[in-house]
Amino acid sequence: MAGTDEEAVTAADDALYVLTAVLLTPAQFPSVLGDDYPEACAALGLAPLADGYGLVLGQDGEGARWTIATDDVSLVAVAIASWDCGMEYDLSPAEDTVVAALPGWPLAVAVAAPGIPAPHDPDPALADRPPLAPPDTSGWGPAQRRMGADEVALQWALWREQIDDSEFATAGEASGDAGETSEEAGAAPRNAGAQARTEGADTGQESAGPRSGVRRVLTEARAYVDTPPPLGRVRSSFAPGDARTLRADGPGWSLVARTDDIAFVLLDEAPGEVLPVGRGPELPGLLEALDKMAVRPS
């Protein structure tokens, strides 16, 4: 765990212009930072506390970027909820709740405090570690893949309307092994306005490309049910009706699903593509099992 530098805490806490805040908990963390909660904490040099952290991002009076990690998670959660409702909220963590004052920001922030110098890294003399910086998302890779999964979860209806369920069965029949298909999978370009194309994924001989990648993801996701992965690899959140939105991540892949519907898979080896997975006979049971073991927002 990163040590708390007394001077840094004083300098940042006394004149911190708060710009935004996020939660870093097992059930809700910036997925761009990692596939699971411990990995996201490690990106900031923090120990994975059971209750998590609130992260307050702001600038000091000199314009320097600081990230304050507080163990008062409920305070930060209330502030975020208030801001989301368009209400003002003075987010000022008590000094005894500040776990670390970290130089830099781990996430991209598009705004700046008015009337002070532009955002910049603090003087190295005020910190005992290199400044945090957002992950590089300029090219396709794990961070960009996880951000893509975030987009699918946020814009589910937009992505779902591109998929014609009849295409799953049609593709499976065309491949000649529809009766052996456990799940049907397709591939869609990442830009939401593009027309989706759908392929059948059979359980026979492995083939190169997205279909074999989807089968690998489903196999690894099933393994999570028997051998629980690191905390936060599988998360469950609210969805309309009685459904839940599931999010699972693993080495090189992300999965987004509704427990009453289909799933979408993103792969490191398939840049910019979102691969739909049809219900089939096995997906509903897999989603139900994953939902039972998933962590949920409190």
C-alpha positions, 0 to 999 in steps of 0.5 A: 500500500502506498504510504501517506506523505504528510506534506502531500496530504496537507498541501492537497487537502487544504486547498483541493479543488474537487473536480470529480470522484469515483468509487473503487470497490469490489462491485464498482471500480473503473474497469479501465484500470484492471480486470478485477478489483485487486488489479485496479487497486494495484494500479494505484498502489493501494491494498484491496480493502474489503470495503474499498475506497472513494477516489477524489480527483482534484487540483491544489492551489498551484493547479497540480493534480492529486487523487485522494483515496479515502476509506469513507466510501459512503461519503463519496457515494452520496456525493456522486449520487447528488452530482448525478441528480444535478445537486451541489455537494461539498465533498470534503473527506475528513483528514482521518479518513484519508488513506493516501494522497496520490500525485496525478490522476488515474483517469482522464478528466476533461475539466479543470478548476477555474482561476488556477494554473492548468492541470499538471503533475505536482512537484516530485518533492511533494510525493513519494511515488511517480504521478498517476496517469490514465491508461493508454487507450490510443490503440486497441488493448485490454484498457480499450477492450474494457472501455468498450464493454462499459459502453455496451453495458451502458448502451445495451438497448442500442447494441441489442437492437442490431441483433436479429435472433433469427440470424443465430439459428440461420447461421447454425443451420447453414453450417450443418450442425445447428443441433450440436450448437451450445451457444450461437455467436456472431460478430458486429463492428464496434461502431454502434451504427454499423450493421451486425453480422452473425455467425453460428458457433458450433462445438466441433473442430476449432476454427480460427477467428472470433468463434473460437475466441468466444468458445474460449471465453465461455469455457473460462467463464464456466470455470469461474463457477467452480473456482472463484476468480479474483474479487470483481472479475464477475459483477452484477448490477441493476437491469430493467424488470427482474433481470440483472446486467452481468459483467465478467472479465478475464485474460484478454476478454470481457463479457456483458450480458443480461440474465434474461437475454443474450451476451456480448463478448469483446476480445483483445485479439479482435480489435474493435469488434463486439461479438454477440452470443445467442441464448442457446441451451447453455447460456441461461444456466451459465448466466444464472450461475455467474449472477449467484457468485457475482459481487453486487453494489451495496 
